[in-house]
Amino acid sequence: MHDTAERCRVFRELHRSGCFVIPNPWDVGSARLLAQLGFQALATTSSGFAWSLGKPDNRVSLEEALGHLRAVASGVTVPVNADFEGGFATAPAAVGANVAAATATGIAGLSIEDSTGNASNPLFEHTLAVERIRAARQAIDASGTGILLTGRSEGFIVGRPDLAETIRRLTAYAEAGAECVYAPGLRATADIAAVISAVAPTPVNVLVGSDFATVTELADMGVRRISVGGALARAAWNGFLQAAREIAGHGTFTNLARAVPFAEVNGLMASESQV
């Protein structure tokens, strides 16, 4: 399924009913293994990718991000959603131009968030935030690809956990052309239910970075899509750091005994090498 149009069709179909998990790989290898496990779609993670380059989140360049999207999308056969951060620009026209570039990478979906990176003023002003979504929508439409647009409001993870404002923004993003909405950081059942009700019938993505809910519980609430952000990358880094710190601090290697056997990892990669 390397045809972009077909991937976009499949991705859109996944959003029409039910609930699916869209895990977040950070490189081609992790993407291929997640696809092999049977996940129907994948989403990139800005943090996981940045860490793989030795950078903090939101410090990757536009060109690095576009290269990453091309690599992951061409490395698997399932649809890939792009964590496109804030569009790598502030002005709507510049966001639109960057989204236009992203539409040529083979992705099936793309998200734009409203965080500024400024701790004292962490969210773009409402009107500007909406115009940025509208610009992304126009760029996708002009591309003719059928890529699905997700609008993200980051208040709950940047120190502005205001449910009413989050709902106001997500509703406006849907009206501006976002076909899925997403407020990372929502954990309370009542908050998630309130968002789902307010934006219906627009599909809602929920971020799960710990064990606060199960797939069944979220599906029963009406959540359409579940992602894990950088959590899988953090889990991988956890194993790496435990083993490395043991070696550095104690001169012992017991954590290495818990590693996945070489033959298993090598075999999994070999089975995906023809993608």
C-alpha positions in Angstrom: 0.0 0.0 0.0 2.6 2.5 -1.1 0.1 4.5 -3.0 -0.6 7.7 -1.1 -4.2 8.0 -2.2 -4.9 4.5 -1.1 -3.3 5.1 2.3 -5.3 8.2 2.7 -8.5 6.3 1.9 -7.7 3.6 4.4 -6.8 6.2 7.1 -10.0 8.1 6.6 -12.0 4.8 6.8 -10.4 4.1 10.2 -11.9 7.4 11.5 -15.4 6.7 10.4 -16.4 4.3 13.2 -15.0 2.4 16.2 -11.7 3.0 17.9 -8.1 2.3 16.8 -4.7 2.7 18.4 -2.2 4.6 16.4 1.2 4.0 18.1 4.1 6.4 17.6 7.4 5.0 16.3 10.5 7.2 16.2 12.4 5.7 13.3 12.0 3.2 10.4 12.9 0.2 12.5 10.4 0.9 15.2 7.8 1.7 12.6 8.2 -1.6 10.8 8.0 -3.6 14.0 4.8 -1.8 15.0 3.3 -2.5 11.6 4.3 -6.1 11.9 2.4 -6.3 15.2 -0.8 -5.6 13.4 -1.4 -1.9 14.0 -3.4 -0.5 11.2 -1.8 3.0 11.2 1.1 4.7 12.8 1.9 8.3 13.8 5.3 9.9 14.1 6.4 11.5 17.4 8.2 14.8 17.4 9.8 14.0 20.8 10.9 10.5 20.0 12.4 11.6 16.7 14.2 14.6 18.2 15.7 12.4 20.9 17.0 10.0 18.2 18.9 13.0 16.8 20.3 14.0 20.2 18.0 17.0 20.4 15.2 18.0 22.8 11.6 18.1 21.5 10.7 20.9 19.2 14.3 21.5 18.1 14.2 19.6 14.9 14.4 21.6 11.6 11.7 21.5 8.9 14.0 19.7 6.5 14.9 17.1 9.2 11.2 16.6 9.8 10.3 16.2 6.1 13.1 13.7 5.7 11.9 11.7 8.6 8.3 11.7 7.3 9.6 10.4 3.9 11.6 7.7 5.5 8.9 6.4 7.8 6.1 6.6 5.2 8.3 4.8 2.6 9.4 2.2 5.2 6.0 0.8 6.0 2.8 -0.1 4.1 0.3 1.2 6.6 -0.9 4.9 6.7 1.3 7.3 8.7 0.1 10.4 10.5 2.7 13.2 10.8 3.3 15.0 14.1 4.0 18.3 12.3 4.3 20.2 15.5 3.2 23.8 15.0 3.8 23.7 11.3 7.4 25.0 11.7 6.2 28.5 11.4 4.0 31.1 13.1 2.3 33.0 10.2 -0.6 31.1 8.6 0.8 31.5 5.1 4.2 30.0 6.2 2.4 27.1 7.9 0.5 26.5 4.7 3.7 26.4 2.7 5.3 24.0 5.0 2.2 21.7 5.1 2.3 21.8 1.3 5.8 20.4 1.4 4.7 17.7 3.9 2.0 16.5 1.6 4.6 15.3 -0.8 6.2 12.9 1.7 3.8 10.0 1.4 1.9 10.6 4.7 -1.8 10.0 5.1 -2.5 12.4 8.0 -1.0 15.5 9.6 -1.5 17.4 12.8 -1.0 21.1 13.6 -0.8 22.3 17.3 -1.3 25.6 18.9 1.6 25.9 21.3 4.1 28.7 20.9 7.0 27.3 22.9 6.9 30.5 25.0 6.3 29.6 28.7 4.8 33.0 29.5 2.4 32.9 26.5 2.2 29.2 25.7 -0.8 29.2 23.2 -1.2 31.2 20.0 -4.0 33.8 20.2 -7.3 32.2 19.3 -7.9 33.9 16.0 -4.3 33.2 14.8 -4.5 29.6 15.9 -7.7 29.1 13.9 -6.1 30.8 10.8 -3.2 28.5 11.1 -5.5 25.4 10.9 -7.4 27.0 8.0 -4.1 27.5 6.1 -3.1 23.9 6.7 -6.6 22.8 5.4 -6.1 25.0 2.2 -2.7 23.5 1.6 -3.9 20.0 1.9 -6.9 20.7 -0.4 -4.6 22.2 -3.0 -2.4 19.1 -2.9 -5.3 16.9 -3.9 -3.9 14.1 -1.7 -6.8 13.6 0.7 -4.5 13.8 3.7 -6.5 13.9 7.0 -5.9 17.0 9.1 -5.9 16.9 12.9 -6.1 20.1 15.0 -4.4 20.0 18.4 -4.8 22.2 21.4 -2.0 21.9 23.8 -3.3 23.8 26.9 -3.3 20.8 29.2 0.4 20.1 28.6 1.7 23.7 28.5 0.3 25.0 31.8 -3.2 26.1 30.6 -5.5 23.3 31.7 -8.7 25.1 30.9 -11.3 22.7 29.6 -13.7 25.4 28.4 -11.0 27.1 26.4 -9.7 23.8 25.1 -13.2 22.9 23.8 -13.6 26.4 22.3 -10.4 25.9 20.4 -11.1 22.4 19.2 -14.5 23.3 18.1 -13.1 26.2 16.1 -10.4 24.0 14.6 -13.0 21.6 13.4 -15.0 24.4 11.9 -11.8 25.6 10.1 -11.3 22.2 8.5 -9.7 19.8 11.0 -11.2 16.4 10.5 -10.0 15.0 13.9 -9.2 16.9 17.1 -6.8 16.2 19.9 -6.0 17.7 23.3 -3.0 15.9 24.7 -2.9 15.8 28.5 -6.6 15.1 29.0 -6.9 12.2 31.5 -10.2 12.7 33.5 -13.1 10.7 32.1 -15.4 13.7 32.5 -13.1 16.0 30.5 -12.7 13.5 27.7 -16.4 12.9 27.5 -17.0 16.7 27.4 -14.7 17.1 24.5 -16.3 14.2 22.6 -19.7 15.6 23.1 -18.8 19.2 22.2 -17.1 18.4 18.9 -19.3 15.6 17.7 -19.3 14.1 15.1 -15.6 15.1 14.6 -13.4 12.2 15.7 -11.4 12.7 18.9 -7.8 11.5 19.5 -6.7 10.8 23.1 -3.1 10.6 24.2 -2.2 7.7 26.6 1.2 8.0 28.1 0.6 5.9 31.2 -2.0 3.3 32.4 -4.8 5.7 33.3 -7.2 4.0 30.9 -7.6 0.9 28.6 -8.5 0.8 24.9 -11.9 -0.7 25.8 -12.7 2.0 28.3 -11.8 4.8 25.9 -13.6 3.1 23.0 -16.7 2.8 25.2 -16.6 6.6 25.8 -16.6 7.3 22.1 -12.9 8.0 21.6 -12.1 7.3 17.9 -8.2 7.3 18.0 -5.6 6.6 20.7 -2.0 7.6 20.4 0.9 7.2 22.8 3.2 10.1 21.8 6.7 9.7 22.9 5.8 7.0 25.5 7.1 4.1 23.5 10.4 5.9 22.8 10.6 6.7 26.6 10.1 3.0 27.3 12.9 2.1 25.0 15.2 4.8 26.6 14.3 3.4 30.0 15.7 0.0 29.1 18.8 1.6 27.5 19.5 3.9 30.5 19.0 1.2 33.1 21.6 -1.0 31.4 24.0 1.8 30.6 23.8 3.2 34.1 24.5 -0.2 35.6 27.5 -0.7 33.5 28.8 2.9 34.2 28.1 2.9 37.9 28.6 -0.7 39.0 30.6 -2.5 36.3 28.0 -5.2 36.0 25.8 -6.3 33.1 22.7 -7.9 34.6 20.3 -5.7 32.7 21.7 -6.9 29.4 20.4 -10.4 30.2 16.9 -9.0 30.0 17.4 -7.7 26.4 15.5 -9.1 23.5 17.7 -11.8 21.9 19.7 -10.7 18.9 18.2 -13.4 16.7 14.7 -12.3 17.5 15.3 -8.6 16.6 17.4 -9.5 13.6 14.7 -11.9 12.4 12.0 -9.3 12.8 14.0 -6.8 10.8 14.8 -9.3 8.1 11.1 -10.1 7.6 10.4 -6.4 7.0 13.4 -5.7 4.8 11.4 -6.1 1.6 8.9 -3.3 2.4 
